[in-house]
C-alpha cells in the first residue's frame, strides 16, 4: 500500500497478530500437547470466569486505564458468554451486587 502524499509504503506490521484459543478442559489441552492451562483449570466454571473479568475490570478502572461504563459492558459480556457455561454454574442475580468495577 502506498501513501500518495509521501510516497512511502505504509507499515502494517502493527496490525498483524494471531489468536490461539485456550482449550476448555485439561483433557483436551493434554491431548493436543498444549502446555497452557485450560479455561476449566484457570476459572473452574462460568462464575469463576465472570469473577476474573470483574476483578480485572475493577483494577483497570482503579488504575484509570478503563472507563467504568466500558468495564460494565465487559462484565456483562462475560456474564452473557458461553465460556464454561455447560458446567451448570451460572451467575445468579444475588451474585451481581459486586459487579461494578469501582
C-alpha positions as CSV (number, residue, x, y, z in Angstrom):
1,X,0.0,0.0,0.0
2,X,1.4,3.4,-1.0
3,X,0.7,6.7,0.6
4,X,0.0,9.2,-2.2
5,X,1.2,12.2,-0.1
6,X,4.6,10.9,1.0
7,X,5.5,8.2,-1.5
8,X,6.4,5.9,1.4
9,X,4.9,2.4,1.9
10,X,2.6,2.1,4.9
11,X,3.9,-0.2,7.6
12,X,1.1,-2.6,8.6
13,X,3.2,-4.8,10.9
14,X,1.4,-3.4,14.0
15,X,-1.9,-4.7,12.6
16,X,-0.9,-8.3,12.3
17,X,-1.2,-10.9,15.1
18,X,-2.6,-14.3,16.0
19,X,-5.2,-15.8,18.1
20,X,-4.7,-19.2,19.7
21,X,-7.7,-20.0,21.9
22,X,-7.3,-22.0,25.2
23,X,-8.8,-25.5,25.3
24,X,-11.8,-25.8,27.5
25,X,-10.7,-28.8,29.6
26,X,-7.4,-30.3,30.9
27,X,-8.0,-33.5,28.9
28,X,-8.4,-31.5,25.7
29,X,-5.2,-29.5,26.2
30,X,-3.2,-32.5,27.2
31,X,-4.4,-34.5,24.2
32,X,-3.3,-31.6,22.0
33,X,0.0,-31.1,23.8
34,X,-0.7,-27.5,24.8
35,X,1.2,-26.5,28.0
36,X,-1.1,-23.6,28.7
37,X,-3.8,-24.1,31.4
38,X,-7.3,-24.8,30.0
39,X,-10.2,-22.5,30.7
40,X,-11.5,-25.0,33.3
41,X,-8.2,-25.1,35.1
42,X,-8.0,-21.3,35.1
43,X,-11.5,-20.4,36.1
44,X,-13.2,-23.7,37.2
45,X,-16.6,-22.7,35.9
46,X,-18.6,-19.8,34.3
47,X,-18.9,-18.0,37.6
48,X,-15.1,-18.1,38.1
49,X,-14.6,-16.6,34.6
50,X,-17.0,-13.8,35.3
51,X,-15.3,-13.2,38.7
52,X,-11.9,-12.9,36.9
53,X,-13.3,-10.4,34.3
54,X,-14.9,-8.4,37.1
55,X,-11.6,-8.2,39.1
56,X,-9.6,-7.3,36.1
57,X,-12.1,-4.6,35.0
58,X,-12.2,-3.2,38.6
59,X,-8.4,-3.0,38.7
60,X,-8.2,-1.3,35.3
61,X,-10.8,1.3,36.3
62,X,-8.9,2.0,39.5
63,X,-5.7,2.5,37.5
64,X,-7.6,4.8,35.1
65,X,-6.9,2.5,32.1
66,X,-10.6,1.8,31.6
67,X,-13.8,3.8,31.9
68,X,-16.5,2.5,34.3
69,X,-19.0,2.3,31.5
70,X,-16.7,0.2,29.5
71,X,-15.9,-2.0,32.5
72,X,-19.7,-2.6,33.0
73,X,-20.0,-3.6,29.3
74,X,-17.1,-6.1,29.6
75,X,-18.6,-7.6,32.7
76,X,-22.0,-8.0,31.1
77,X,-20.4,-9.6,28.0
78,X,-18.6,-12.1,30.3
79,X,-21.9,-12.9,32.0
80,X,-23.7,-13.4,28.7
81,X,-20.9,-15.5,27.2
82,X,-20.9,-19.3,26.9
83,X,-17.5,-19.7,28.4
84,X,-17.7,-22.7,30.7
85,X,-21.5,-22.3,30.7
86,X,-22.1,-26.1,30.3
87,X,-20.7,-26.7,33.8
88,X,-24.1,-25.6,35.1
89,X,-22.7,-22.8,37.2
90,X,-24.5,-19.6,36.0
91,X,-24.1,-16.3,37.7
92,X,-27.3,-15.6,39.7
93,X,-28.9,-12.3,40.4
94,X,-27.7,-12.4,44.1
95,X,-24.1,-12.5,42.8
96,X,-24.5,-9.4,40.6
97,X,-24.2,-7.0,43.5
98,X,-20.4,-6.9,43.4
99,X,-20.2,-6.4,39.6
100,X,-19.4,-2.8,39.4
101,X,-15.8,-2.2,38.7
102,X,-15.4,0.7,41.2
